[in-house]
Structures are given as structure tokens and as C-alpha cells.
Amino acid sequence: MSSMPGAQRKRVMTVDESSSVTQLELFFDLVIVFAFTMVTDFAAHDPTAIGLLRAVVIIAMLWWMWIGYSWLANVVKADEGITRVVMFVAMGAAFMIALTIPEAFHDLPGGWYGPLVFVIAYLTARLLHLSMFWLASAQDPQLRGQVVRWAAGSLTVGGVLLLAGAVTDSNWQIALWFAALVWDMGWTFFSGNDWRLNSAKHFAERYGLIIIIALGESIVSIGVGVAGLPISWPIAVGSMLGLAISGLLWWAYFDIAAIVVEHEMAHAKGERRIQIARNCYTYWHFPMIVGIIGVSLGMKKVLNYVGGADGHSLRDELHGIPLFALMGGVAIYLIALVGFKHYATRTVSTQRVAAAVVLVALIPLATNLPALAALGLVCAVCAVLIAWETLMHAQPRDEIRHGQSA
């Protein structure tokens, strides 16, 4: 364990290459679990195109807040010194973000003005992150310069757009918030590669855990969709199909892709290491999370249908946004996995591209099928994909999983 010299030793401690994710980071992520659940409920209550767009904007803000702390905790230990205190305060800000998700675009009567509280909580979390990076970079001029460049464009322009959006009507609000996110993501990409990545192991583990958290939300959605309904064979079958889809999505990420990308990042040097961390994890993981949340929405609706809630029956078809979220969500997730692996290894998983295309092409057919059958169709495509990869790439898969040192 190494520490920063002088007076900083009591305030922050640096991460080394062998570091793993701390218990405090996992505790921090419990708030994100709740936030993802709130986003799914938000989208479920307004299953329209504009409602879906609003949900994506909220996910993007949650994501951009979370990734800041993933980079920070790879530079300084999250559970040591003042960083621990900042992490707890940031958890409070993140929890306020989650609590105000239902009011992010429509203020409810009484109480504080929801959209403004949402933005203030978000900017508070971001400013805490920036303050800790400023402190952590005191003995590192290169990192300090990167932090200054990034903050000069990211929080200034983005913050103004977010605050302006919070006090305007809903049409301008979504446009301004979307513009703020596009600016923030773009500025982060172009502001330089002078960040620090002290542990590839920690970084890859951190993002693997957020995938598990999102997949956990998809399982929670299954349970929420049938909450209070008597158990029956449609509910049992639908629940098992939903669980199988979540498991297959887990397999698609962790079986090979996560291992080879971590290996490439661990062996990369200089700017290439930072670029892999930024592009593969910070950027390509975002559509993965969006895809999983979409699947959660779709599965929640399917289980609601097959359970006979809200006047639905087993014969009812899944239409519109819930169907697109279910099948398109898996397609988005698979394409993001292709991009994730391609940037690090320069190889394209054509079978995953093909599976994504098939899922999108099957949406018109699924529109005319009972909701449970549509869920089974998604599960079948995912199962065929995983079985194909496991059988056709058995030897290289075995070498990667058991014969390759990370």
C-alpha cells in the first residue's frame, strides 16, 4: 500500500495495481440500485417515446455521476481518510437524485420544486467528486492539469444548461438537459488523456459490478411485475424466462468479453491504457446499462400481463415502447458489447451483431404474439447465441478463461 507524502498522508491514500473494489464502493452502489429501480418505475408509468427519452436522460445523468467516482476511487482509496467522508456525503446527494426521479420533469404539488432539487443534488455529487480529484492531484501536475481542463468545460457549461433546464417548461427542459449531457460527454472525450488509472483490476471489477447491479434490477422488475398476484403457471414460466434472459446477458459479458478487455487494459501503456478505460468502460458501458434498464421495463410489463393485472390476460400482446424496450434493449446491450470488445482487441463479434439484427427484425412478429411468447422469443435468441459461441469457440474460450494470465 502506497500513500501520498507529507500532510496528505492523513487525507488521501493512493490505489496500487493490486487493489480491489472496497466495501464502501459497494455500499455506495446500493444507492444506484435504488436509482435504477426508480428509473424503471418512471418509464413504466409513462410508456411513451417522450417518456422513454426522459428515462434515458435520467439514466445518463446517473451514469455520468457514477463514472466520476469510479475514476476517483481508482486514484485514491475510497475508504481511507477524507475520501471516506466525501463518499458518504456523495451517497446522500445520489440518494436525493434517486428520490426526486419521479419529479425530475413534473413537479408534484407541495414541497420543494422537484426538477431544481434533482439538478442541485446532481451538481453537488459532481462538485464533491471534482473537489476530491483536486485534492488527489496536488502532487501530480499532469493530473492537476487534466482536472482543470475537464472542469473548465464540463461543469461550467453543463451546469448552466442543467440549471436553466430545471426552471423552464418540460419541452425546453429535456432539450437543455440533453444538450448538457452531450456537451459533458463530448468535452470529457476531447479534454485529454492525462487521467490516471492506477489499477486495471480495480477498474474492470468496478464496471463488472455495475453490470451485475443493473442485471439485478432486471430480476427485481420480474418480482415487482407479479407482486401481490397469486402464483400460477404463466407467472412461473414468465419468471423463469426472465431470469434466464438476465443470466444469458450476464454470460455474454463475463464469460469472455470482460476477461479479454481487462487483459488488454492491464497490458496497455500510457495514453492507450487511459483510452481503453475511457472508451470501453466509461462510454461503451453506458448503452449496456440503458439496454438492461430497457429489458427490465419490458420484463416488468410482460409479467404484469401474464399475471392478469390491470385487466390484462395471458393472450394479450405486448405493444409499443415496452416491446421495443424488451427486444431493443437486448439488441442495444449486444451491440455495446461488440463495441466494448472491438475497441480493445480490434475484433468484431459478428454473431452478436447478427443476434441484435435478428431481435430487431423480430419486433413486428412479436407484436402479434402473446406477451409471454415474445419473452420466450427473446430468451430463445439469447440462448442460441450463447450456445453457438460456447460450442463454436470452445478452444479459444478455454484458453482465455483458463490459460491466459491477466
N, C-alpha and C positions, 0 to 999 in steps of 0.2 A: 504494500500500500504506500503510495507516494502522496506527499502533501505539498501545498504551496508554501514558500518560505515566508519568514518574518511574521508580521502581525496577522497575515491572512490565514495562518495555520489554524487558528481557532474558529475562523469564519467559514472557510470552504476547504474541501479536500478533493483532489483530482481523482478521476477514474483512470484505471490502468487497463491494459489489453485483456486481462483475465477476469475483469469484473462481470458480474451478472446483474440482472434486474433486482432491485431491492424490494423489500416488503412494502415500503412506503409508496413506491410507484404502483404496486398492485392495489394498495388501498386507494390511491388517487384514482385509479381506473374504475373503482366501484361507482364513482360519480358518473363516469362516462357510460357505464352500463345503464344507469337510470336515465341519462340523457337520451341514449339510443331508444330506450323504451318509450320515452315521451315523444320522440320524433315519429316513431311508428304509429302511435296513437293519434298524433297530429295529422298525419297523412290519411289514416283510416277514417277520420271524421270529415275529411274533405277530399274524397277520391276523384278529384278533377285534375285537368292538366295544370291549372294555376296552383292548385293545392300541392301537387307533386313538385312543381318548381319551387314553391316556398319551402317544402320539406328539404329539398336538395340544398337550398341556400343555407338553411339552418345546419344541416349536416356539414357543409363546407366550413361554416364558422366554428363548429365544434372541433372539426378536424384540424383546422389551422391553429386553434388554441392548443390542442393536444400535441401536435407535432413539435411545437416550440419547446415543450417540456421534455419531449423525447430526445431532442438535441442537447438541451441543457443538462439533463441527467447523464449524458454520455461524456460530459466535460467535468462536472463536479458531482460528487456523491449526493444523491437526493436525501439521504437520511442522516447527514452529518452537518453539524454547525448551523449556521443561519439558513442554509438551504432547506433544512427540515421545516423551519418555521414558515418560510416562503411557500413551500409545497402545501402546507396546511391552509394557509390563507388563500392560495390559489384554488384549493379544493372548495373553499367557501364560495369563491367567485363562480367557479364552474357549476356548483350546485344551484346558485341563483340563476345562472343561464338556463339550466335544465328546468327549474321551477317556472320560469317565465316563457317557456316554449309555447304553451297554449295561447299566450297573449302577445307573441312576438310580432304578429301582423294585425291583430284585432284586440284592442284594449277592452278589458271587461269592466263593467260598471263598478265603481267603488275602488278604493285602494290607490296605489301608485299607478303611473302611466306605464303599462307593460312594455311596449317597444323600447322606451328610453331606459328602463331598468335593465332590459336584456342587453342593450348595447353597452351601458355603463359597466355591467358585470363582465362582459366580454373584454372590454378595453382594460379593465382592472387586472384581469388574468394576464393579458398581453404585456401590460406595463410591469407587472411583477416579474414576468419572465425576462423582459429587457433589463430590468434592474439587476437581476442575478447574473445575467450574461456580462453586464458592465463590470460587476464586481469580480467575476471569474476571469475576466480578460486583463486585469490590472497589470499582470506580469508578462503579458503576451501581446506585444504591439500589433502583430499580424491579425490576431483575433479581434483586438480592440478596434482596428480599422474596419474590419468586416462588420462588426456590430454597429458602428457609427453609420456606415454606408447603408446598411439594411434598414436601420431605424429611421434614418432621414427620409426615406421614401415610403417605407411600409406603413408605419403608424401615423405619420402626418397626413398624407393624402387619404389613406384608407380610413383613418379615424374620423376625418372630417366628413367623408361620404357616408359613413355609418351613422354618425350623429345627425346629419342632415336627413337621412332616410327615416330615422326614428320619429321625426317631428313633422313628416309630410303625410299625405294620404297614401293609401295602400298601393296604388299603381306606381307612384314615384318611389315609394319605399323599396319595393322589390327591385326596381331598376337601379337605384343608388346602392343598395346592398350588394347586388350582383356585380356592379362596377367596382365596388370596393374590394370584393374578393378576387376578381380578375386582376385588378391592379396589384394587390398584395402578392398573389401567386406569381405574376409576371415579374414584379420587382425582385422577389426572392430569387428567381431563376437568373436574372441578369445582374444582380448586385455583386457577384463574385464567388470565388471558390476558396476563400480563405478561412472557412469554418474549421473546427477541429472535430475529428472523430477518433476518440481515444480507444474505443473497444468495438470491433466489428461484432463480436459475440453478443455484447450487451445490446447493441443497436438492432441486430436481427431478431434477438429474443423479444425485445420490446414490441416490435411490429408484429411478430408472430402472435404475441399475447393479445394485441388489439383485434386481430382477426378472430381469435378464439372468443373474445368478448362479443364481437358482432355476431358470430355464429350462435353464441349463447342466447343473444336476443332473439334470433330466429326460432330457437327452441321455446323460449318464453312465449313468443307470439302464438305458437301452437296451443300452449296451455291456456292463454288468455282467450283464444278463439272459441274454446269449448267450456270456459269457466261457467259453472252453475248448470251445465247441461248434463242429463243422465247419460252414463256410458252406454254405447251401442256399437254395433259392428262398423258402421260408417265412421264413427269417431275414432275407433281403434285403428282401422285401416288408414284413415287420413293422418292420424298422429304418427303412425309408423312410417308412412311415405314421407311426411315432412321431416321426421328425424333422419331418415335415410338420405334425403337431399342434403341436409346440413352436414351429415357425415361424409358424403361424397365431395362436397365443397371443401371440407377440411382436408380430405385425401388429396385433392387436386393441388392444394397449396403446400402441405407439409411433406408429402411423400418424396418429391424430387425437387420441385422448384425452389423451395425455401433453402434447401441444402446447397444447391449449386450457386445460387446468388450470394449467399453468405460466404461461400468459399471464394468466389471472385472478389468480393469486397475485402475480405480479410487479407488477400494476397496483393491487392492493388496498392499503389503508392501515390503520394502527393494528391494532385487535383483529381485524378481518376478515382481515387477512393471516395473523395467528397462527392463527386458526380454520381457515382453508383448509389451512395447513401441517399442523396437528394432525389435523383430521378426514379430509381427503382422503389424506394421506400416512401419518401415524402409525397411524391406525385403519383406513381402508379398504384399505391395502396389506397388512395382516395376513391377512385372508381370501384375498387374492390369493396370498400365499405358501403358505398352507395348501392352497389348491386346486392349486397347481403341485406341491407335495410329494405330494399325493394322486395326481395324474396320474403322477408319477414312479413311485410304488408300483405303480399299475395297469399301466404300460407294462413295468416290470421283470418282473412276473408274466406278462404276455402273451408277451414274448419268451422267457421261460423255458419257457412251454408250447409255443410253436411250434418251439422248438429241440429238443424231445423230452427235456428234462432231468427228473430225478426221476420217471421213468416216465410222463410225460405224452405225449400225441400231438397231432397237428395238429387232430384232431376234438374235442378236449376243450373244454368250455365254461368260461368264467370266471364264478365264483360269488362271492357274499358280499361281504366287505369289499374285496377287490381290484377287483371290478367296480364297486362303489359309489364307490371312490376314483378310478377312472379316469373314469367318466362324471359322477359327482357333483362331482369335483374341477374339471372344466372348467366345470360349471354354477356352482359357487361362485365361480370366477375371473371369469366373465362378470357375475354379479350384483354382485360387488365393484367391477368396472369401471364398472358403471352407477351405483352409489353414489358412487364416486370422482368421476365427471364431473358427476353431478347436484348434489352439494353446492356445487361451484364455479360451475356455469353455470345451475343450475335447469332443466336439460333432461333428459329421460329417453330413453335409447336403447331404445325398445320392441323393436326387432329382437333385441337382445341378451337381453332378458328372455324373449322368445319362444324363442330358441335354448336358453336354460337350461332352460325348461319342457319343451321337446322332448327334451332329453337325459335329464332325469329320467324322463319318460314312457316313454322307450325302454328303460329298465333291465330291465323284465320281459321284453321281446323279446330283448334282448341276452343274458339268462340262458340262452336256448335256442339261442344261436348259438355256433359255434366262437370261441375267443378272438381269433383273427386277424380274423374278421368283425366282432366287437364293436369292435375297434380301428379297422377301416375305417369303421364306422358313426360313431364319434366324429369321425374325420377328415372325413367327408362333411358332417356338420352344421356343423363349423367352417368348412369351405371354402365352403359355401353362404352362411353368414353373412357372411364377408369379401367374397365376390364380390358379394353383394347391396349391402352398404354401399359398396363401391368404385364400382359402376355407378350405383346409385340416388342417391348423394350426390356424384357426380363434381365438380360445380361448387363447392359449398361446401368439399369436401375439397381441391380445388386452391387455393382462396382461403386456406384455413387453412395449408396446407403451404408455399405459395409467395408468397402476397400479404399475409400478416399479420405484422407486426413483433412480436417477443416483448417 
